[in-house]
Amino acid sequence: MRKKIISDITANTLQVIINQTCGLVIFYILSRSLSKAVFGEFNWALAVLLTLFNILSLGVDQLIVKKIAAGLPTAPLMALYHGHTLLTGLGTAALTFLATLLFPGFFDQHQLILLLGLGKLLIFFSMPYKQAATGLEQFKTLLRMSVVSNSIRCTGLLVLLAMDAVDSHTIILLFVAGDLLEWCCSYRLTTPALRLRVHAGFGWRAYRQLLREASPQLGVILFTSALARFDWIFLGIFCSTTILAEYSFAYKVYEVATMPLLIIAPMLLPRFVKMLTPANDNRLQNAQQFSAILTAQLTIATGAALLLNFLWMPVIGPLTHDVYSTVNRVTVLLLSIGIPFLFLNNFLWTVLFCTHRLRTILGIFATSFTVNIIGNLVLIPLYQAEGAAAAFTLAAIVQSICCIVQTKSFITRLAWRKALLVTGAGAIAVLVDVYTQHWWWGTVAAFASWLVMLMVINPLHGLRHIFDDKAE
């Protein structure tokens, strides 16, 4: 079993590294090849589309993963989810076509939404296959499904860059082609790799029951989608596309810093389902494993936040000829403060979800959503990109507090203690860096002091529990 867990982590790590590396290369080429105005419009369209298609899942995706991980028959669940994506995806396409007739002026100004939307629709159709792979813990198959689009985009853009042929039209064609091939790959891999077939039948009664069961999760999806991209959308509305281009560049690099969470998160849900099942009543063993895993996660998060700040000016400055570095220094600092809270929220959200606390999750996300919206409305007009970053981080902190208050178990006690301990060590390291007032020696001194404090906390102890097979 331990060998499989190591294999799963390796496959998931490769997927994240490939996608994030390709995504960063794509983002860098676009930021250098397009004007800030066009680059900002491009990112605004992507933000709107990502928010829309996240909402269209209606909470069904996570519920399907949970049911598959719990051992329910996969093929009938796949039939329901596949039917759901077709109904919502094609319905949205029809409504969008109607909207182009009613509001032609808007779509004349934002044609990128229509063109990029075709590719995102195809990615949406591929989600049932990817969620089935996640629920079955077939992460090697998920790796093969998930890297196609970004790999094609990255390779194509590098070729176009070498030919000096990068323009908005070729970029759009490349994006749609990559999404189409990823959908085709996901479909072709489903039957042989996952050993299942999507049933042609679609039961309306079963589908209505699935939607009722997922209804609390729908609210969570609405709020998480808002938290993920509403700052981009608000900046596009209240500020210029140039400001949005600068903020989106900082946010993309921030997302790279959260890459470890993308590796860990898909593995937590099926594993926690087994650890928190009523049949598994070993409270002491669970407490030790949860404590160790959380400590390791928060340590990784704090280290990523420190690296992001220490290396921002020395690395991003020369890469962008200071076009996106100095202007985003405060923005990156504000975003990085929220990274440990983002890891903590994912951990506690998974615990609540596995213990069927969906309405509690909905209330938590509603609270953080409200904080984020109010923060954006107040801070963006005053501080623009820095205001958006501050609102995002404030919402993450509020969400952490709410999760800790609502968990109400031994996990609550370990969560706030570990959070204070590990993030406190990171804060001390930042103070050391500021006091040194030299980026090279400051970085060395800060990391040295941080590593000394980590020796006391011993976060590597948590890695043993991640690979421990007793929870299985």
C-alpha positions as CSV (number, residue, x, y, z in Angstrom):
1,M,0.0,0.0,0.0
2,R,2.8,2.4,0.8
3,K,4.3,1.8,-2.6
4,K,1.0,2.8,-4.2
5,I,0.8,6.0,-2.1
6,I,4.3,7.0,-3.2
7,S,3.4,6.3,-6.8
8,D,0.2,8.4,-6.5
9,I,2.1,11.3,-5.0
10,T,4.7,11.0,-7.7
11,A,2.1,11.1,-10.4
12,N,0.2,14.0,-8.9
13,T,3.4,15.9,-8.3
14,L,4.4,15.4,-12.0
15,Q,1.0,16.6,-13.1
16,V,1.2,19.8,-11.0
17,I,4.8,20.5,-12.0
18,I,4.1,20.0,-15.7
19,N,0.9,22.1,-15.7
20,Q,2.4,24.9,-13.5
21,T,5.6,25.1,-15.4
22,C,3.8,25.2,-18.8
23,G,1.3,27.6,-17.4
24,L,4.1,29.9,-16.1
25,V,5.8,29.8,-19.5
26,I,2.6,30.5,-21.3
27,F,1.8,33.4,-19.0
28,Y,5.3,34.8,-19.4
29,I,5.2,34.6,-23.2
30,L,1.8,36.3,-23.3
31,S,2.9,39.0,-20.9
32,R,5.9,39.8,-23.1
33,S,4.2,39.4,-26.5
34,L,0.9,41.3,-25.8
35,S,0.3,44.9,-24.7
36,K,-0.8,45.3,-21.1
37,A,-4.3,46.3,-22.4
38,V,-4.7,43.2,-24.5
39,F,-3.1,41.0,-21.8
40,G,-5.5,42.4,-19.2
41,E,-8.5,41.8,-21.5
42,F,-7.3,38.2,-22.1
43,N,-7.0,37.5,-18.3
44,W,-10.4,39.2,-17.6
45,A,-12.1,36.8,-20.1
46,L,-10.4,33.8,-18.6
47,A,-11.4,34.9,-15.1
48,V,-15.1,35.2,-16.2
49,L,-15.0,31.8,-17.9
50,L,-13.3,30.0,-15.1
51,T,-15.8,31.4,-12.6
52,L,-18.7,30.5,-14.9
53,F,-17.7,26.9,-15.4
54,N,-16.8,26.4,-11.7
55,I,-20.4,27.4,-10.9
56,L,-21.8,25.1,-13.6
57,S,-20.4,22.1,-11.7
58,L,-23.2,22.8,-9.1
59,G,-21.2,21.0,-6.5
60,V,-21.7,17.6,-8.2
61,D,-18.0,17.1,-8.9
62,Q,-16.8,16.8,-5.3
63,L,-19.8,14.7,-4.4
64,I,-19.0,12.3,-7.2
65,V,-15.4,12.0,-6.0
66,K,-16.6,11.3,-2.5
67,K,-19.1,8.6,-3.6
68,I,-16.5,6.9,-5.8
69,A,-13.9,7.0,-3.0
70,A,-16.5,5.5,-0.6
71,G,-16.8,2.4,-3.0
72,L,-20.1,3.1,-4.7
73,P,-20.4,1.8,-8.4
74,T,-18.5,4.1,-10.6
75,A,-20.3,3.7,-14.0
76,P,-23.8,4.9,-12.9
77,L,-22.3,7.9,-11.2
78,M,-20.3,8.7,-14.3
79,A,-23.5,8.5,-16.4
80,L,-25.1,11.0,-14.1
81,Y,-22.2,13.4,-14.0
82,H,-21.6,13.1,-17.8
83,G,-25.3,14.0,-18.4
84,H,-25.0,16.9,-16.0
85,T,-22.0,18.4,-17.9
86,L,-23.9,18.0,-21.2
87,L,-27.1,19.6,-19.9
88,T,-25.4,22.6,-18.2
89,G,-22.7,23.1,-20.7
90,L,-24.9,23.0,-23.8
91,G,-27.6,25.0,-22.0
92,T,-25.1,27.8,-21.2
93,A,-23.8,27.8,-24.8
94,A,-27.4,28.3,-26.0
95,L,-28.0,31.1,-23.5
96,T,-24.7,32.8,-24.5
97,F,-25.8,32.7,-28.2
98,L,-29.0,34.4,-27.3
99,A,-27.1,37.0,-25.3
100,T,-25.0,37.8,-28.3
101,L,-28.2,38.7,-30.1
102,L,-29.6,40.8,-27.3
103,F,-26.4,42.6,-26.3
104,P,-24.2,42.8,-29.4
105,G,-22.3,45.8,-28.2
106,F,-20.9,44.0,-25.1
107,F,-19.7,41.0,-27.0
108,D,-18.2,43.2,-29.7
109,Q,-15.9,44.6,-27.0
110,H,-15.3,41.3,-25.3
111,Q,-15.0,38.8,-28.2
112,L,-12.4,36.8,-26.3
113,I,-15.0,35.5,-24.0
114,L,-16.8,33.8,-26.9
115,L,-13.6,32.4,-28.5
116,L,-11.9,31.2,-25.4
117,G,-15.3,29.9,-24.1
118,L,-15.4,27.2,-26.7
119,G,-12.2,25.7,-25.3
120,K,-13.3,25.9,-21.7
121,L,-16.6,24.2,-22.6
122,L,-14.5,21.2,-23.9
123,I,-12.5,21.1,-20.7
124,F,-15.8,21.2,-18.8
125,F,-16.9,18.1,-20.7
126,S,-13.7,16.3,-19.8
127,M,-14.3,16.7,-16.0
128,P,-16.3,13.5,-15.4
129,Y,-13.4,11.4,-16.6
130,K,-10.9,13.3,-14.4
131,Q,-13.1,13.1,-11.3
132,A,-13.6,9.4,-11.8
133,A,-9.8,9.0,-11.9
134,T,-9.5,11.0,-8.7
135,G,-12.1,9.1,-6.8
136,L,-10.6,5.8,-7.9
137,E,-7.1,7.1,-6.9
138,Q,-5.8,6.5,-10.4
139,F,-3.4,9.4,-10.4
140,K,-1.3,8.1,-13.2
141,T,-4.3,8.2,-15.5
142,L,-5.2,11.6,-14.2
143,L,-1.7,12.8,-15.0
144,R,-2.1,11.7,-18.7
145,M,-5.5,13.4,-18.9
146,S,-4.6,16.7,-17.3
147,V,-1.3,17.8,-19.0
148,V,-2.4,17.7,-22.6
149,S,-3.8,21.2,-23.0
150,N,-1.1,23.1,-21.2
151,S,1.7,21.0,-22.9
152,I,0.3,21.8,-26.4
153,R,-0.1,25.5,-25.6
154,C,3.4,25.8,-24.2
155,T,5.0,24.0,-27.0
156,G,3.0,25.9,-29.6
157,L,3.8,29.3,-28.1
158,L,7.5,28.5,-27.9
159,V,7.4,27.6,-31.6
160,L,5.4,30.7,-32.5
161,L,7.8,32.8,-30.4
162,A,10.8,31.4,-32.3
163,M,9.0,32.3,-35.6
164,D,8.1,35.7,-34.2
165,A,4.4,34.9,-35.0
166,V,2.7,35.4,-31.6
167,D,-0.5,37.3,-32.0
168,S,-4.0,37.2,-30.5
169,H,-5.5,35.1,-33.3
170,T,-2.9,32.4,-33.2
171,I,-3.0,32.3,-29.4
172,I,-6.8,31.7,-29.4
173,L,-6.5,28.9,-32.0
174,L,-3.8,27.3,-30.0
175,F,-5.8,27.5,-26.7
176,V,-8.9,26.0,-28.3
177,A,-6.9,23.2,-30.0
178,G,-5.2,22.3,-26.7
179,D,-8.5,22.1,-24.9
180,L,-10.0,20.0,-27.7
181,L,-7.2,17.5,-27.6
182,E,-7.4,17.2,-23.8
183,W,-11.0,16.3,-24.0
184,C,-10.3,13.7,-26.6
185,C,-7.5,12.2,-24.5
186,S,-9.6,12.1,-21.4
187,Y,-12.4,10.3,-23.3
188,R,-10.1,7.8,-24.9
189,L,-8.4,6.9,-21.6
190,T,-11.6,6.4,-19.6
191,T,-12.5,2.9,-20.8
192,P,-9.1,1.1,-20.9
193,A,-7.3,2.8,-18.0
194,L,-10.2,3.1,-15.6
195,R,-11.9,-0.1,-16.7
196,L,-15.4,1.5,-16.9
197,R,-17.9,2.5,-19.5
198,V,-20.2,5.5,-19.4
199,H,-23.7,4.1,-19.4
200,A,-25.9,5.5,-22.2
201,G,-28.9,5.6,-19.9
202,F,-29.6,8.8,-17.8
203,G,-32.1,8.5,-14.9
204,W,-33.9,11.8,-14.2
205,R,-35.0,10.6,-10.8
206,A,-31.4,9.7,-9.8
207,Y,-30.2,13.0,-11.2
208,R,-32.6,15.1,-9.2
209,Q,-31.6,13.2,-6.1
210,L,-28.0,13.9,-6.9
211,L,-28.7,17.6,-7.2
212,R,-30.6,17.7,-3.9
213,E,-27.7,16.0,-2.2
214,A,-25.2,18.4,-3.8
215,S,-27.3,21.5,-3.1
216,P,-25.4,22.6,0.0
217,Q,-22.2,22.2,-2.0
218,L,-23.6,24.5,-4.7
219,G,-23.5,27.4,-2.4
220,V,-19.9,26.6,-1.5
221,I,-19.0,26.4,-5.2
222,L,-20.6,29.9,-5.8
223,F,-18.6,31.4,-2.9
224,T,-15.3,29.7,-3.8
225,S,-15.6,30.7,-7.4
226,A,-16.2,34.3,-6.3
227,L,-13.2,34.2,-3.9
228,A,-11.0,32.7,-6.7
229,R,-11.6,35.2,-9.5
230,F,-13.9,38.1,-8.4
231,D,-10.9,40.3,-7.6
232,W,-9.9,39.9,-11.3
233,I,-13.4,40.7,-12.5
234,F,-13.8,43.7,-10.2
235,L,-10.4,45.1,-11.2
236,G,-11.5,44.8,-14.9
237,I,-14.7,46.7,-14.0
238,F,-13.4,49.4,-11.7
239,C,-9.8,49.8,-13.0
240,S,-8.0,49.8,-16.3
241,T,-7.0,46.6,-18.1
242,T,-3.4,47.7,-17.4
243,I,-3.9,47.4,-13.7
244,L,-5.6,44.0,-14.2
245,A,-2.6,42.9,-16.3
246,E,-0.2,43.8,-13.5
247,Y,-2.3,42.1,-10.8
248,S,-2.9,39.0,-12.8
249,F,0.8,38.6,-13.3
250,A,1.4,38.8,-9.6
251,Y,-1.5,36.4,-8.9
252,K,-0.1,33.9,-11.4
253,V,3.2,33.8,-9.7
254,Y,1.4,33.5,-6.4
255,E,-0.5,30.5,-7.7
256,V,2.9,28.9,-8.5
257,A,3.9,29.3,-4.9
258,T,0.7,27.4,-3.9
259,M,1.7,24.5,-6.2
260,P,2.3,22.1,-3.2
261,L,-1.4,22.4,-2.3
262,L,-2.4,21.3,-5.8
263,I,-0.3,18.1,-5.2
264,I,-1.7,17.4,-1.7
265,A,-5.3,18.4,-2.0
266,P,-6.6,15.7,-4.4
267,M,-5.1,13.0,-2.2
268,L,-6.6,14.3,1.1
269,L,-10.2,13.8,0.2
270,P,-10.2,10.0,-0.5
271,R,-7.7,9.4,2.3
272,F,-9.7,11.4,4.9
273,V,-12.9,9.6,3.8
274,K,-11.3,6.4,5.0
275,M,-9.7,7.9,8.1
276,L,-13.0,9.5,9.3
277,T,-15.3,6.6,8.6
278,P,-17.3,5.4,11.6
279,A,-15.6,2.0,11.4
280,N,-12.2,3.6,12.0
281,D,-12.5,4.6,15.7
282,N,-8.8,4.8,16.5
283,R,-8.9,8.3,17.9
284,L,-5.3,8.5,19.0
285,Q,-3.9,7.2,15.8
286,N,-6.1,9.7,13.8
287,A,-5.0,12.6,16.1
288,Q,-1.4,11.8,15.5
289,Q,-1.8,11.5,11.7
290,F,-3.9,14.7,11.4
291,S,-1.5,16.7,13.5
292,A,1.6,15.5,11.6
293,I,0.0,16.1,8.2
294,L,-1.2,19.6,9.1
295,T,2.2,20.5,10.5
296,A,3.9,19.4,7.3
297,Q,1.4,21.3,5.1
298,L,1.7,24.5,7.0
299,T,5.5,24.3,7.0
300,I,5.5,23.9,3.2
301,A,3.1,26.8,2.9
302,T,5.2,29.1,5.0
303,G,8.3,28.2,3.1
304,A,6.6,28.9,-0.2
305,A,5.4,32.3,1.0
306,L,9.0,33.2,2.2
307,L,10.6,32.1,-1.1
308,L,8.0,34.1,-3.0
309,N,8.9,37.3,-1.2
310,F,12.7,36.8,-1.0
311,L,13.1,36.0,-4.7
312,W,10.5,38.3,-6.2
313,M,12.8,41.3,-7.0
314,P,16.0,39.4,-7.8
315,V,14.2,37.0,-10.2
316,I,11.1,38.6,-11.5
317,G,12.8,42.0,-12.0
318,P,15.3,40.9,-14.6
319,L,12.8,38.5,-16.3
320,T,10.3,41.2,-17.0
321,H,12.7,44.2,-17.2
322,D,11.0,45.6,-14.1
323,V,7.7,45.9,-16.0
324,Y,5.8,43.7,-13.5
325,S,8.2,43.4,-10.5
326,T,8.4,46.7,-8.6
327,V,4.8,47.7,-9.2
328,N,3.7,44.3,-7.7
329,R,6.0,44.1,-4.7
330,V,3.4,45.1,-2.1
331,T,0.7,43.1,-3.9
332,V,2.8,39.9,-3.7
333,L,3.5,40.5,0.0
334,L,-0.2,40.8,0.7
335,L,-1.1,37.7,-1.3
336,S,1.7,35.6,0.3
337,I,0.4,36.3,3.8
338,G,-2.6,34.3,2.9
339,I,-0.8,31.1,1.7
340,P,-0.6,29.3,5.1
341,F,-4.3,30.1,5.7
342,L,-5.1,28.7,2.2
343,F,-3.5,25.4,3.2
344,L,-5.2,25.4,6.6
345,N,-8.6,26.1,5.0
346,N,-8.2,23.2,2.6
347,F,-7.3,20.8,5.4
348,L,-10.2,21.8,7.6
349,W,-12.6,22.0,4.6
350,T,-11.8,18.4,3.7
351,V,-12.4,17.3,7.3
352,L,-15.8,19.0,7.4
353,F,-16.7,17.6,4.0
354,C,-15.8,14.0,4.9
355,T,-17.9,14.3,8.1
356,H,-21.0,15.5,6.1
357,R,-20.9,19.0,7.4
358,L,-22.0,20.6,4.1
359,R,-24.3,23.2,5.6
360,T,-21.5,24.3,8.0
361,I,-19.1,24.6,5.0
362,L,-21.7,26.7,3.2
363,G,-22.0,29.1,6.1
364,I,-18.3,29.4,6.4
365,F,-17.8,30.2,2.7
366,A,-20.8,32.6,2.8
367,T,-19.0,34.6,5.5
368,S,-15.7,34.7,3.8
369,F,-17.4,35.5,0.5
370,T,-19.1,38.5,2.1
371,V,-15.8,39.7,3.6
372,N,-14.2,39.4,0.1
373,I,-16.9,41.2,-1.7
374,I,-17.1,44.1,0.8
375,G,-13.3,44.2,0.8
376,N,-13.1,44.4,-3.0
377,L,-15.8,47.1,-3.2
378,V,-14.1,49.2,-0.6
379,L,-10.4,48.6,-1.2
380,I,-10.1,48.3,-5.0
381,P,-11.3,51.9,-5.7
382,L,-8.8,53.2,-3.1
383,Y,-5.8,51.0,-3.6
384,Q,-6.4,49.1,-6.9
385,A,-4.3,45.9,-7.1
386,E,-3.1,46.2,-3.5
387,G,-6.7,46.5,-2.3
388,A,-7.7,43.4,-4.2
389,A,-4.8,41.4,-2.7
390,A,-5.7,42.7,0.8
391,A,-9.3,41.7,0.4
392,F,-8.4,38.2,-0.8
393,T,-6.0,37.6,2.1
394,L,-8.5,39.0,4.7
395,A,-11.2,36.6,3.4
396,A,-8.8,33.7,3.7
397,I,-8.0,34.6,7.3
398,V,-11.7,35.0,8.2
399,Q,-12.3,31.6,6.6
400,S,-9.6,30.0,8.8
401,I,-11.1,31.4,11.9
402,C,-14.6,30.2,11.0
403,C,-13.3,26.7,10.1
404,I,-11.5,26.3,13.4
405,V,-14.5,27.5,15.4
406,Q,-16.9,25.1,13.5
407,T,-14.8,22.0,13.4
408,K,-15.4,21.2,17.1
409,S,-13.2,18.2,17.6
410,F,-9.6,17.3,18.5
411,I,-8.7,18.6,15.1
412,T,-9.8,22.1,16.2
413,R,-7.3,22.2,19.0
414,L,-4.4,21.0,16.9
415,A,-5.3,23.3,14.0
416,W,-4.9,26.6,15.8
417,R,-1.9,25.5,17.7
418,K,-0.1,24.3,14.6
419,A,-1.1,27.3,12.7
420,L,0.3,29.7,15.3
421,L,3.5,27.7,15.7
422,V,4.4,27.3,12.1
423,T,3.3,30.7,10.8
424,G,4.9,32.4,13.8
425,A,8.2,30.9,12.8
426,G,7.7,32.3,9.3
427,A,6.8,35.7,10.7
428,I,10.0,35.7,12.7
429,A,12.0,34.8,9.6
430,V,10.5,37.8,7.7
431,L,11.5,40.1,10.6
432,V,15.1,38.8,10.3
433,D,15.1,39.5,6.6
434,V,13.7,43.1,7.1
435,Y,16.3,43.8,9.9
436,T,19.2,42.6,7.7
437,Q,18.3,45.1,4.9
438,H,20.2,43.2,2.2
439,W,18.4,40.8,0.0
440,W,21.1,38.1,-0.3
441,W,22.3,38.0,3.3
442,G,18.8,38.7,4.5
443,T,17.5,35.7,2.7
444,V,20.2,33.5,4.0
445,A,19.8,34.7,7.6
446,A,16.0,34.5,7.4
447,F,16.0,30.9,6.1
448,A,18.7,29.8,8.5
449,S,16.6,31.1,11.5
450,W,13.5,29.5,10.0
451,L,15.2,26.1,9.6
452,V,16.4,26.3,13.2
453,M,12.9,26.8,14.4
454,L,11.6,24.0,12.2
455,M,14.0,21.6,13.8
456,V,12.1,22.2,17.0
457,I,8.7,21.9,15.3
458,N,9.9,18.8,13.4
459,P,7.4,19.0,10.4
460,L,9.2,16.2,8.6
461,H,7.6,13.9,11.1
462,G,4.3,14.6,9.2
463,L,5.7,13.1,6.0
464,R,5.8,9.6,7.7
465,H,2.1,9.8,8.4
466,I,1.3,10.9,4.8
467,F,3.0,7.7,3.6
468,D,1.7,5.6,6.5
469,D,-0.6,2.8,5.2
470,K,-2.4,2.2,8.5
471,A,-5.2,4.6,7.6
472,E,-6.1,2.3,4.7
